[in-house]
Amino acid sequence: MPAAFDPVEIPLGASEEETKTLITALCTRVLPGWAEVNLEELTLTPITGGISNLLVKVTPTQHAGLQPVAVKVFGNKTELLIDRQKELQQLHKLNSCGFGAEVLLFCMCGVVTLCYMRICMVMFIYINTHSVAVQVVGEFANGRIEAFLTAKTLKPEEMSHPKFVPRIAALLRKLHSVPTDGKPVLWPTIMEWFEMAKALEFEDLSKQAKFAGIDFASQEREILELKAICDRVPTEVVFSHNDLLSGNILIVREPDTPEENSEGTMQFIDYEYSDCGYRGFDLGNHFNEYAGFECDYSRYPDTAAQWTFFRHYLSADKPPEVSAPTEDELSRLEAETNVFALASHVYWGVWSLIQARYSPIDFDYLEYSGTRWAEYFRRKPEFVAKAKHVFGIE
């Protein structure tokens, strides 16, 4: 069935009342069975947790048989960072492989969706026949509509918990087996964003003053130096999630089960930044996200914790009789992951500058960028030295 399309655009900076009116009108206009629902019979509940998009749960309170949906409105100017048409194509491909969220309506300027993005947390998917995720079925002008899923999102400190590590590792290995073509886009993306960031100007004088203190020439040298090292690290080219933070990992639960129930099906969501990429980057980025938005990098996993994750990851698609990974394999994967974790800091450090200019979300993106670069410099000597030693890089 062709995806439904509606040309409406929901301004991210609109008043609460205007936003509610636009969203409810959209749902009653485009969703099957909703035409007779009065606006006052709909309950809108914000879904929080991200730092760039708007996500709202819409519940028809008086109509039996109608299920809640989630409406996601893309952040301002996020089209500078995300190719929305490509995102939709990626979601279709992921759906066919058992990943992704069911999109009931997708608009190129916003989304009613069930995806917790770095930009906005989504809880709006249902499980498909693979029992992993959902199908894409519709679109609209600056957002996307998906079916609401009752689920628990992990907290940053839970990602390293022994009951979740094996499941995350196995599911990530499965995602990395999704067919991909073309070339990895990591470094072209970083450089495109970097050139964009250098040209930014801020109306806010305090932000402009802070932005003026950034040494872009030094940052560019660091990016090119790191790329040269990573290019010599033997890493697999995979379909990479690229944003596997805690809020993008769901534990689906039955509606009547406790909110903290951890026994349901695990799903990854928010594939906005997903593309052909490097295994090491996806692993290193995931480990960086143990820190959460509060950037507590003391949570970054040590060697023992990384090797535990890697054993589950490397064994996930192997029959039981296959030998466990050797220490040499684990050591090499650790070195690969850690040097690409530096690239993760660069990626989000540059991304944050563009968000600082355009996002209306109340979040200090300039401070966040500085924090990511600070952690890059703190871990660079150790991670680069290990990569050079393990892979014989001069």
C-alpha positions as CSV (number, residue, x, y, z in Angstrom):
1,M,0.0,0.0,0.0
2,P,1.4,3.4,-0.9
3,A,2.4,5.5,2.1
4,A,-0.1,8.2,3.1
5,F,1.1,11.8,2.7
6,D,-0.1,15.0,4.2
7,P,1.5,18.4,3.3
8,V,1.0,19.9,6.8
9,E,4.0,21.4,8.6
10,I,4.1,21.7,12.3
11,P,6.4,24.6,13.5
12,L,8.7,23.4,16.2
13,G,8.5,26.8,17.9
14,A,4.7,27.1,17.9
15,S,2.7,27.6,21.1
16,E,1.6,24.6,23.0
17,E,-2.0,25.2,22.0
18,E,-1.2,25.7,18.3
19,T,0.9,22.5,18.3
20,K,-1.9,20.5,19.9
21,T,-4.4,21.8,17.4
22,L,-2.2,21.0,14.4
23,I,-1.3,17.5,15.7
24,T,-4.8,16.5,16.6
25,A,-6.2,17.8,13.3
26,L,-3.5,15.9,11.4
27,C,-4.4,12.6,13.2
28,T,-8.1,12.9,12.6
29,R,-7.5,13.8,9.0
30,V,-5.1,11.0,8.0
31,L,-5.4,8.0,10.4
32,P,-8.0,5.3,9.5
33,G,-11.0,5.4,11.9
34,W,-10.0,8.7,13.5
35,A,-12.2,11.0,11.3
36,E,-15.1,11.0,13.8
37,V,-12.9,11.7,16.8
38,N,-13.4,15.1,18.3
39,L,-10.3,17.1,19.2
40,E,-11.3,17.3,22.9
41,E,-11.4,13.4,22.9
42,L,-7.7,13.2,22.3
43,T,-5.0,13.4,25.0
44,L,-1.6,14.6,24.0
45,T,1.4,13.6,26.2
46,P,4.9,14.8,25.5
47,I,7.6,12.1,25.3
48,T,10.9,13.5,26.6
49,G,14.4,12.4,26.6
50,G,16.0,13.7,23.4
51,I,17.8,16.9,22.6
52,S,16.6,18.0,19.2
53,N,13.1,16.8,18.1
54,L,9.6,17.0,19.4
55,L,7.7,13.8,20.2
56,V,4.1,13.5,21.4
57,K,1.9,10.6,22.3
58,V,-1.7,11.0,21.0
59,T,-4.3,8.9,22.8
60,P,-8.0,8.7,21.6
61,T,-9.6,8.5,25.1
62,Q,-13.3,7.7,24.2
63,H,-13.1,5.5,21.2
64,A,-12.7,1.7,21.6
65,G,-10.5,0.0,19.1
66,L,-8.3,3.0,18.3
67,Q,-4.8,2.7,19.6
68,P,-2.4,5.5,20.6
69,V,0.1,6.9,18.2
70,A,3.2,9.0,18.5
71,V,3.8,12.2,16.5
72,K,7.4,13.3,15.9
73,V,8.3,16.8,14.6
74,F,11.8,17.1,13.3
75,G,14.1,19.7,14.9
76,N,14.8,23.0,13.1
77,K,17.2,22.7,10.2
78,T,17.9,19.0,11.0
79,E,17.6,18.5,7.2
80,L,21.1,20.0,7.2
81,L,22.3,16.9,9.1
82,I,19.9,14.2,7.9
83,D,18.7,13.2,4.5
84,R,15.0,12.5,5.3
85,Q,14.4,10.8,2.0
86,K,17.4,8.5,2.5
87,E,16.2,7.9,6.1
88,L,12.8,6.7,4.8
89,Q,14.6,4.4,2.3
90,Q,16.8,3.0,5.1
91,L,13.7,2.3,7.3
92,H,12.1,0.4,4.4
93,K,15.2,-1.7,4.1
94,L,15.5,-2.3,7.8
95,N,11.8,-3.3,8.0
96,S,12.5,-6.1,5.5
97,C,15.3,-7.3,7.8
98,G,13.3,-7.1,11.0
99,F,14.4,-3.7,12.2
100,G,12.8,-0.3,12.3
101,A,9.6,1.4,13.5
102,E,6.3,1.3,11.8
103,V,5.6,4.7,10.2
104,L,1.9,5.4,9.9
105,L,2.6,8.8,8.4
106,F,5.8,10.5,7.3
107,C,6.2,14.2,6.5
108,M,9.5,15.5,5.1
109,C,9.4,18.4,7.6
110,G,8.3,16.5,10.7
111,V,7.3,13.1,12.0
112,V,4.7,11.3,14.0
113,T,6.9,8.5,15.0
114,L,8.0,6.0,17.6
115,C,11.7,6.6,17.7
116,Y,13.8,8.1,20.5
117,M,16.3,10.1,18.6
118,R,19.3,12.0,20.0
119,I,16.9,14.7,18.9
120,C,13.7,13.3,20.4
121,M,12.6,10.1,22.1
122,V,10.1,8.0,20.2
123,M,7.9,5.3,21.6
124,F,5.6,4.6,18.7
125,I,6.4,1.3,17.1
126,Y,4.9,-2.3,17.1
127,I,6.6,-5.6,16.7
128,N,6.5,-7.2,13.2
129,T,6.7,-10.8,12.2
130,H,10.4,-10.9,13.0
131,S,9.5,-9.9,16.6
132,V,12.2,-7.2,16.4
133,A,10.6,-4.1,15.0
134,V,8.1,-2.6,12.6
135,Q,7.2,-1.6,9.1
136,V,7.1,1.8,7.4
137,V,3.7,2.6,6.0
138,G,3.3,6.4,5.6
139,E,4.7,10.0,5.4
140,F,3.9,13.7,6.0
141,A,5.7,17.2,5.6
142,N,8.0,17.6,8.6
143,G,7.4,14.5,10.6
144,R,6.2,10.9,10.8
145,I,3.4,8.9,12.5
146,E,3.9,5.4,13.9
147,A,2.0,3.1,16.2
148,F,2.7,3.5,19.9
149,L,4.5,0.7,21.7
150,T,4.4,0.2,25.4
151,A,8.1,-0.1,26.3
152,K,10.8,0.8,28.7
153,T,13.9,2.7,27.4
154,L,17.2,1.8,29.0
155,K,19.0,4.3,31.2
156,P,22.7,5.0,30.5
157,E,23.8,3.1,33.6
158,E,21.8,0.0,32.5
159,M,23.6,-0.5,29.2
160,S,26.5,-2.2,31.0
161,H,24.3,-4.4,33.2
162,P,25.0,-8.1,32.8
163,K,21.3,-8.8,31.9
164,F,21.4,-6.4,29.0
165,V,24.9,-6.6,27.6
166,P,24.4,-10.1,25.9
167,R,21.1,-8.9,24.4
168,I,22.5,-5.6,23.1
169,A,25.6,-7.3,21.7
170,A,23.6,-10.0,19.9
171,L,21.1,-7.5,18.4
172,L,23.9,-5.2,17.3
173,R,25.6,-8.1,15.6
174,K,22.3,-8.9,13.8
175,L,22.0,-5.2,12.7
176,H,25.5,-5.3,11.4
177,S,24.5,-8.3,9.2
178,V,21.9,-6.1,7.3
179,P,23.1,-5.9,3.7
180,T,24.7,-2.5,2.8
181,D,26.2,-1.1,-0.3
182,G,28.3,1.9,-1.3
183,K,31.1,3.3,0.8
184,P,31.1,4.3,4.5
185,V,29.9,7.8,5.0
186,L,31.5,8.6,8.3
187,W,34.4,10.9,7.3
188,P,32.6,12.6,4.4
189,T,29.7,13.4,6.8
190,I,32.1,14.8,9.5
191,M,33.8,17.0,6.9
192,E,30.6,18.2,5.5
193,W,29.3,19.1,8.9
194,F,32.6,20.7,9.8
195,E,32.6,23.0,6.8
196,M,29.0,23.9,7.7
197,A,30.0,24.6,11.3
198,K,32.9,26.9,10.5
199,A,30.5,29.2,8.6
200,L,28.0,29.6,11.4
201,E,27.0,32.9,12.9
202,F,24.9,33.3,16.1
203,E,22.4,36.0,16.8
204,D,22.9,35.4,20.5
205,L,26.0,37.4,21.4
206,S,27.0,35.2,24.3
207,K,26.9,32.1,22.0
208,Q,28.8,34.0,19.3
209,A,31.5,34.9,21.8
210,K,31.9,31.3,22.9
211,F,31.8,30.0,19.3
212,A,34.5,32.5,18.3
213,G,36.8,30.8,20.8
214,I,36.8,27.5,18.9
215,D,40.1,26.8,17.1
216,F,38.8,25.3,13.9
217,A,42.2,25.0,12.3
218,S,43.4,22.8,15.2
219,Q,40.2,20.7,15.1
220,E,40.6,20.1,11.4
221,R,44.2,18.9,11.9
222,E,42.9,16.5,14.6
223,I,40.2,15.2,12.3
224,L,42.6,14.5,9.4
225,E,45.1,12.9,11.7
226,L,42.5,10.6,13.2
227,K,41.1,9.7,9.8
228,A,44.6,8.7,8.6
229,I,44.9,6.4,11.6
230,C,41.4,4.9,11.3
231,D,41.9,4.3,7.6
232,R,44.7,1.9,8.5
233,V,42.7,0.0,11.1
234,P,41.2,-3.2,9.7
235,T,37.5,-2.9,10.6
236,E,34.4,-4.4,9.0
237,V,32.2,-2.3,6.8
238,V,28.6,-2.8,8.1
239,F,25.2,-1.2,8.3
240,S,25.9,1.0,11.3
241,H,23.3,2.4,13.7
242,N,25.6,5.3,14.6
243,D,23.5,6.5,17.5
244,L,23.0,3.6,19.9
245,L,22.5,5.5,23.1
246,S,20.3,4.2,25.9
247,G,17.2,5.9,24.8
248,N,17.3,4.1,21.5
249,I,17.2,0.7,23.1
250,L,13.7,-0.4,24.1
251,I,12.4,-3.3,26.1
252,V,8.9,-3.9,24.8
253,R,6.4,-4.9,27.5
254,E,2.8,-5.8,27.7
255,P,0.5,-2.9,28.8
256,D,-0.3,-4.4,32.2
257,T,3.2,-5.3,33.2
258,P,5.3,-3.1,35.5
259,E,7.2,-0.2,33.8
260,E,10.5,-1.6,35.0
261,N,9.9,-5.0,33.5
262,S,13.1,-6.0,31.6
263,E,12.0,-9.4,30.2
264,G,10.3,-8.2,27.0
265,T,11.7,-8.1,23.5
266,M,14.6,-5.8,22.9
267,Q,14.4,-3.4,20.0
268,F,16.7,-0.7,18.6
269,I,15.0,2.5,17.3
270,D,16.0,5.8,15.7
271,Y,17.8,5.1,12.5
272,E,18.2,8.7,11.4
273,Y,21.9,8.6,11.4
274,S,22.2,5.0,10.2
275,D,24.1,4.2,7.0
276,C,27.0,2.2,5.6
277,G,29.7,2.6,8.2
278,Y,32.4,1.0,10.3
279,R,31.9,-1.7,12.9
280,G,34.5,0.0,15.2
281,F,32.6,3.3,15.1
282,D,29.3,1.7,16.1
283,L,30.9,-0.2,18.9
284,G,32.9,2.8,20.1
285,N,30.0,5.2,19.9
286,H,27.8,2.8,21.9
287,F,30.5,2.6,24.6
288,N,30.7,6.4,24.7
289,E,27.0,6.5,25.3
290,Y,27.4,4.7,28.6
291,A,28.2,8.2,29.8
292,G,24.7,9.6,29.0
293,F,24.0,13.2,28.3
294,E,25.6,14.1,31.6
295,C,28.8,12.9,30.1
296,D,30.0,10.7,32.9
297,Y,32.9,9.1,31.0
298,S,34.0,7.2,34.1
299,R,31.3,4.7,32.8
300,Y,33.3,3.9,29.7
301,P,33.9,0.2,29.8
302,D,37.3,-1.1,30.7
303,T,39.1,-4.0,29.0
304,A,37.3,-6.7,30.9
305,A,33.8,-5.2,30.2
306,Q,34.6,-4.7,26.6
307,W,35.8,-8.2,26.1
308,T,32.6,-9.5,27.7
309,F,30.6,-7.5,25.2
310,F,32.8,-8.7,22.3
311,R,32.4,-12.3,23.2
312,H,28.6,-12.1,23.0
313,Y,28.9,-9.9,19.9
314,L,31.2,-12.3,18.0
315,S,29.4,-15.4,19.1
316,A,25.9,-14.2,18.4
317,D,25.6,-15.6,14.9
318,K,27.8,-18.7,15.4
319,P,26.7,-22.2,16.3
320,P,27.6,-23.4,19.8
321,E,30.3,-25.8,18.6
322,V,32.4,-22.9,17.1
323,S,35.3,-21.9,19.3
324,A,35.1,-18.8,21.4
325,P,37.0,-15.7,20.2
326,T,40.7,-15.8,21.0
327,E,42.4,-13.2,23.2
328,D,44.1,-11.9,20.1
329,E,40.8,-11.3,18.4
330,L,39.4,-9.6,21.4
331,S,42.5,-7.4,21.8
332,R,42.3,-6.3,18.2
333,L,38.6,-5.6,18.4
334,E,39.2,-3.5,21.6
335,A,41.9,-1.5,19.8
336,E,39.7,-1.0,16.8
337,T,36.7,0.1,18.9
338,N,38.6,2.5,21.1
339,V,40.3,4.4,18.3
340,F,36.9,4.8,16.5
341,A,35.4,5.9,19.8
342,L,37.6,9.0,19.3
343,A,35.9,9.5,15.9
344,S,32.5,9.3,17.8
345,H,33.6,12.3,19.9
346,V,34.5,14.2,16.8
347,Y,31.2,13.3,15.1
348,W,29.0,14.5,17.9
349,G,31.2,17.4,18.8
350,V,30.8,18.9,15.3
351,W,27.1,17.9,15.2
352,S,26.5,19.9,18.4
353,L,27.8,23.1,16.9
354,I,25.1,23.1,14.2
355,Q,22.5,22.2,16.7
356,A,23.7,25.1,18.9
357,R,22.8,27.5,16.0
358,Y,19.5,26.2,15.0
359,S,17.8,24.1,17.7
360,P,15.2,25.8,19.9
361,I,15.6,23.0,22.5
362,D,16.8,24.1,25.9
363,F,20.2,22.4,25.9
364,D,23.7,23.8,25.9
365,Y,25.0,22.3,22.7
366,L,28.2,24.5,22.7
367,E,29.1,23.1,26.1
368,Y,28.3,19.6,25.0
369,S,30.6,20.0,21.9
370,G,33.4,21.2,24.2
371,T,32.9,18.3,26.5
372,R,33.1,15.8,23.6
373,W,36.3,17.3,22.3
374,A,37.8,17.4,25.9
375,E,37.1,13.6,26.2
376,Y,38.6,13.1,22.8
377,F,41.9,14.7,23.9
378,R,41.9,12.9,27.2
379,R,41.7,9.5,25.7
380,K,43.5,10.1,22.5
381,P,47.1,9.2,23.7
382,E,46.0,5.9,25.1
383,F,43.7,4.8,22.3
384,V,45.9,5.9,19.4
385,A,49.0,4.3,21.0
386,K,47.1,1.0,21.4
387,A,45.9,1.1,17.8
388,K,49.3,1.8,16.5
389,H,50.8,-1.0,18.5
390,V,48.2,-3.6,17.7
391,F,48.0,-2.9,14.0
392,G,51.6,-1.9,13.3
393,I,50.8,1.7,12.3
394,E,53.8,3.9,12.0
